[in-house]
Amino acid sequence: MPVLPGAEPWSADGGRTGALMLHGFTGNPRSMRPWAETLAAAGLTVRLPLLPGHGTRWQDLQRTRWTDWYGEAERSLAELAGRCDDVFVMSLSMGGALSLRLAEEHHLAGQVLVNPAIASDDRRLRLLPLLSKIIPSVPPVGDDIKAPGVSESAYARVPTKAAASMSQLWKVLVPDLPKITAPTLVYRSVDDHVVPKVSTDTLVAGVTHADVEVVELRESFHVATLDNDAPQIFDGSLAFVRSHTSAAT
C-alpha cells in the first residue's frame, strides 16, 4: 500500500545532538515535519519515522498494536544514540506516550511532549475491548486544528482494535512514570478536543523524579504542531535542547 503524500518518514543528519520525532495515533509525519525541519536547520540530527500501520489506510493500522509502534520508536532511538552524544524525543499525542515509555526504559537527554495522550476520563473507552470485537472502526478524531485551512492528513476512520491497544499502552506506562529521570517539557492546548486535561495531570502526578514544566497554549487545538502556537513550540524546544545538552551542562 503506497504511503500518503506528505506522510513519508523524514530524516536529516547534523551534529552530535539528536532529536527523535514521534507523531500521533492515526496521524503521520506530516504533523511533525515543520518542527523536524526547524530542528534540523538548527544543526540537530533528526529522525522522523512513520510508525507501523500509519500513513496508508486505517485498515493497515487495525492490524498493528502498541508494541509495533513502540518497536519502531525504540529502533530509531537506538540508531540516534549510536551517532549522537545527546538524544531528545519530541512528540505529539500518542507519540507522547511512546516518548514516556522510552524515557522509562532508556536514557534520554530530555523530552518535549505536545498534548500527550496517556489517560482519559471518557468512560466509553472502557468498552473498547468489547467494541473492537463488534465494530471495526469509529469516526475520526483528526484535524483538531484552530488555524483555518490546515490538515494533518489523518485517517478518516479510527480502527477500534488499534485504539484498544493504545489504551493497553497507558496501563503499562502510567505505573512506571516514577522511573523517568529525563527533564520533561509539556505543551498543553487549553482547548484540546481530543485529549483531556486529565492526561497531563496524570503525567505531572506520576513523574516524580524529573523536572516537569507545563506550558499552556491558548491559540491552538490538539494538533498544535501545525497550529497557531507552532512557532512557540519550535523555539521553546530548541531552547530546551540547548539548556540540557552535554555541552551546555
C-alpha positions in Angstrom: 0.0 0.0 0.0 1.5 3.3 -1.0 2.2 6.0 1.6 0.0 9.1 1.5 1.6 12.2 0.1 3.4 14.0 2.9 3.3 11.0 5.2 6.7 9.8 4.3 9.4 9.3 7.1 12.0 12.1 7.1 15.5 12.5 8.4 18.4 14.9 8.5 22.0 14.4 9.5 23.5 17.1 11.6 25.6 17.4 14.7 26.1 15.3 17.8 22.7 16.2 19.3 19.8 14.1 18.1 16.0 14.5 18.0 13.6 11.7 17.6 10.2 12.9 16.4 7.0 10.8 17.1 3.6 11.5 15.5 0.2 10.7 16.9 -2.3 7.9 16.6 -4.0 7.7 13.1 -1.6 10.6 12.1 1.7 10.6 10.3 5.0 12.5 9.9 3.2 15.4 8.2 2.1 16.7 11.6 5.7 16.8 12.8 7.5 17.8 9.6 7.8 21.6 10.1 9.1 21.0 13.7 11.6 18.5 12.4 12.8 20.8 9.7 13.3 23.6 12.2 15.4 21.4 14.5 17.4 20.2 11.5 18.1 23.8 10.4 19.5 24.4 13.8 22.0 21.7 13.3 20.4 18.7 15.1 20.4 15.2 13.7 16.7 14.4 13.2 14.8 11.2 12.7 11.0 11.3 12.0 9.8 7.7 11.4 6.5 6.6 10.0 5.0 4.4 12.7 3.7 1.0 11.6 0.2 1.0 10.3 0.1 4.7 9.8 0.2 6.9 6.6 -1.5 4.5 4.3 -5.1 3.4 5.2 -6.8 2.8 8.5 -7.2 -0.9 7.8 -3.4 -1.2 8.0 -3.4 0.3 11.4 -6.1 -2.1 12.6 -3.5 -4.9 12.2 -0.9 -3.3 14.4 -0.6 -3.0 18.2 1.2 -0.6 20.5 4.2 -2.9 20.7 4.7 -2.4 16.9 4.7 1.4 17.2 7.0 1.3 20.2 9.3 -1.1 18.5 9.8 1.4 15.6 10.4 4.2 18.1 12.9 2.2 20.0 14.8 1.2 16.9 15.0 4.8 15.8 16.2 5.8 19.3 19.0 3.2 19.2 20.1 4.4 15.8 20.3 8.0 17.0 22.0 7.0 20.2 24.7 5.3 18.2 25.7 8.5 16.4 24.8 11.3 18.9 26.0 12.4 22.4 22.6 13.5 23.5 19.2 12.4 22.2 15.9 14.1 22.8 12.4 12.9 21.9 9.8 15.3 20.6 6.3 14.1 20.3 2.6 14.7 19.7 -0.4 13.0 21.3 0.1 9.2 21.3 3.7 9.9 20.3 3.9 11.3 23.8 3.0 8.0 25.3 5.7 6.3 23.3 8.2 9.0 24.4 7.4 8.5 28.0 7.8 4.7 27.7 11.2 5.3 26.1 12.1 7.5 29.0 11.1 4.8 31.4 13.3 2.2 29.7 16.2 4.2 28.2 18.4 7.2 28.8 17.1 10.4 27.2 18.7 13.8 27.5 15.2 15.2 27.7 11.7 15.1 26.0 9.2 17.7 24.7 5.6 16.5 24.6 2.8 18.2 22.9 -0.7 17.3 24.2 0.5 13.8 25.3 -2.2 11.1 25.4 -1.8 8.8 28.3 -5.1 8.9 30.1 -8.8 9.8 29.6 -11.9 10.4 31.7 -14.2 9.2 29.0 -15.9 6.1 30.4 -16.7 4.9 26.9 -13.1 3.9 26.5 -13.6 1.1 28.9 -15.9 -0.5 26.3 -13.2 -0.5 23.6 -12.0 -4.1 24.1 -15.6 -5.3 23.6 -16.4 -2.7 20.9 -13.4 -3.8 18.9 -14.9 -7.3 18.5 -18.1 -5.9 17.0 -17.3 -2.7 15.2 -14.1 -2.4 13.1 -13.9 1.4 13.2 -15.5 4.6 14.5 -15.5 8.3 13.3 -12.1 10.1 13.3 -10.5 12.5 15.8 -8.1 14.1 13.3 -7.6 17.7 12.2 -8.4 19.3 15.5 -6.6 22.5 14.4 -7.7 26.1 15.1 -5.8 27.6 12.2 -8.1 27.6 9.0 -7.2 25.5 6.0 -4.7 23.2 7.7 -4.9 19.4 7.7 -2.7 16.7 9.3 -4.0 14.1 6.8 -5.0 11.7 9.5 -7.2 8.7 8.8 -10.9 9.1 8.0 -11.7 6.3 10.5 -10.3 5.1 13.8 -9.7 1.4 14.0 -11.1 0.1 17.2 -8.6 -2.8 17.8 -5.7 -0.4 17.5 -7.4 2.1 19.7 -7.9 -0.6 22.3 -4.2 -1.4 22.1 -3.3 2.2 22.7 -5.3 2.1 26.0 -3.3 -1.0 26.9 -0.1 1.0 26.5 -1.4 3.5 29.0 -1.9 0.7 31.5 1.7 -0.3 31.1 3.1 3.2 31.0 1.4 5.1 33.9 2.5 2.9 36.8 6.2 3.3 35.6 6.1 7.1 35.3 8.2 7.4 38.6 11.1 5.7 36.7 11.5 8.7 34.4 14.5 11.0 35.2 14.7 12.9 31.9 13.8 16.6 32.0 10.4 17.0 30.5 8.7 19.9 28.8 5.0 19.6 28.1 2.9 21.9 25.9 -0.8 21.6 26.5 -3.5 23.2 24.5 -6.2 24.8 26.7 -8.8 24.0 24.0 -8.0 20.4 23.1 -10.9 18.4 21.7 -9.1 15.1 21.5 -7.0 14.6 24.7 -8.5 15.8 28.0 -6.6 17.7 30.7 -6.5 14.6 32.9 -3.8 13.2 30.7 -1.4 16.0 31.5 -2.5 15.9 35.2 -1.7 12.1 35.2 1.8 12.8 33.8 2.6 15.6 36.2 1.5 13.5 39.2 3.3 10.4 38.0 6.7 11.8 37.0 8.2 12.3 40.5 11.9 12.0 39.8 12.4 14.5 36.9 11.8 18.2 36.3 8.5 18.7 34.5 7.4 22.1 33.1 3.9 22.6 31.6 3.3 25.4 29.2 -0.2 26.3 28.2 -1.1 27.0 24.5 -4.1 29.3 24.1 -4.3 29.7 20.3 -4.1 26.1 19.2 -6.3 22.9 19.4 -4.9 19.4 19.6 -2.5 19.3 16.6 -0.6 22.3 18.0 2.5 21.4 15.9 0.6 22.6 12.8 -1.4 25.3 14.6 -1.0 29.0 15.6 1.3 28.2 18.5 3.7 26.1 16.5 6.5 28.8 16.4 6.4 28.9 20.2 6.8 25.1 20.4 9.6 25.1 17.9 11.5 27.9 19.6 10.9 26.6 23.1 12.1 23.1 22.2 15.3 24.5 20.8 15.9 26.5 23.9 15.1 23.3 25.9 17.6 21.3 23.9 20.4 23.9 24.3 19.9 24.0 28.0 20.1 20.3 28.5 22.9 19.1 26.2 26.2 17.9 27.5 28.0 20.9 26.1 25.6 23.3 27.9 26.0 21.5 31.2 
